[in-house]
Amino acid sequence: IPSVIYRITSLETLWLRYNRITSIGEEIGNLSKLKMIDLRENKIHSLPASIGKIHSLVVCLLSYNHLSKIPDELGLCISLTQLDLQHNDLAELPETMGKLTNLVRLGI
């Protein structure tokens, strides 16, 4: 993800679908007003722990990537109502996902 995007702190929606993105920087945590992120169909192998700083995140779409693990800190995104992790390489989910009590749609 281009570093300039991490400086747009007023950003609420971020669509980056179909872009061959391989990594997400720790700076994603700077986007504290982000409500929706669409990173489907990229080549992402891991998520930074700083994603847990985005407490406003409501929709997180991560299907069709190469994720093998989800950071425990995702459980801090307590506003999440929709989480799509389908078609990844996940073997397990962190226990902290049990804290996502507003989640109404989960794709694995």
C-alpha positions in Angstrom: 0.0 0.0 0.0 1.5 3.4 -0.9 2.7 5.2 2.2 0.7 8.3 1.3 -2.5 6.5 2.0 -1.6 6.0 5.6 -1.4 9.8 6.0 -5.0 10.4 4.9 -6.3 10.1 8.5 -9.8 11.2 7.6 -10.3 8.1 5.4 -13.4 6.1 6.2 -13.5 3.7 3.3 -10.6 2.1 1.5 -11.0 -0.1 -1.6 -7.9 -1.9 -2.7 -9.3 -5.0 -4.3 -7.5 -6.8 -7.2 -4.1 -5.0 -6.7 -1.4 -7.6 -6.1 -0.7 -6.1 -2.7 1.6 -8.3 -0.7 1.8 -6.5 2.6 0.1 -3.9 4.8 2.3 -1.6 6.8 2.0 -1.0 10.5 0.9 2.5 9.6 -2.6 1.1 8.8 -3.3 1.8 12.5 -3.1 5.5 11.8 -6.3 5.3 9.9 -8.4 5.6 13.1 -11.6 6.7 11.3 -11.6 3.8 8.8 -15.0 2.0 8.8 -14.6 -0.2 5.8 -11.6 -1.8 4.1 -11.7 -4.1 1.1 -8.4 -5.9 0.4 -10.0 -8.9 -1.4 -8.1 -10.7 -4.1 -4.6 -9.6 -3.4 -1.5 -11.5 -2.3 -1.3 -10.5 1.4 0.5 -13.0 3.7 0.0 -11.3 7.0 -1.8 -8.5 8.8 0.0 -6.1 11.1 -0.9 -6.0 14.8 -1.7 -2.3 14.4 -5.0 -3.2 12.7 -6.3 -3.6 16.3 -6.0 0.2 16.7 -8.8 0.8 14.2 -11.7 0.6 16.7 -14.1 2.2 14.1 -13.7 -0.6 11.6 -17.1 -2.1 10.8 -16.4 -4.1 7.6 -13.1 -5.9 6.8 -12.9 -7.9 3.6 -9.8 -10.1 3.2 -10.9 -13.0 1.1 -8.7 -14.5 -1.6 -5.3 -13.6 -0.1 -2.6 -15.8 1.3 -3.2 -15.2 5.0 -2.0 -18.0 7.2 -2.6 -16.3 10.6 -4.8 -13.6 12.0 -3.2 -11.3 14.7 -4.7 -11.5 18.2 -5.2 -7.7 18.0 -8.0 -8.1 15.4 -10.1 -8.9 18.5 -9.7 -5.2 19.5 -11.8 -4.1 16.5 -14.9 -4.3 18.5 -17.1 -2.4 16.0 -16.7 -5.1 13.3 -20.0 -6.4 12.0 -18.6 -8.2 8.9 -15.4 -10.1 8.5 -14.6 -12.1 5.4 -11.6 -14.4 5.6 -12.6 -16.9 2.9 -10.1 -18.5 0.6 -7.0 -18.0 2.6 -4.5 -20.4 4.2 -5.8 -20.2 7.7 -5.3 -23.1 10.0 -6.8 -21.5 13.1 -8.3 -18.3 14.4 -7.2 -16.4 17.5 -9.2 -16.8 20.7 -9.5 -13.0 20.8 -12.0 -13.1 18.0 -14.5 -14.1 20.7 -14.5 -10.4 21.7 -16.1 -9.4 18.4 -19.6 -9.4 19.9 -21.0 -7.1 17.2 -20.0 -9.5 14.4 -23.1 -10.6 12.4 -21.3 -11.9 9.2 -18.3 -14.1 9.2 -16.8 -15.8 6.2 -14.0 -18.4 6.8 
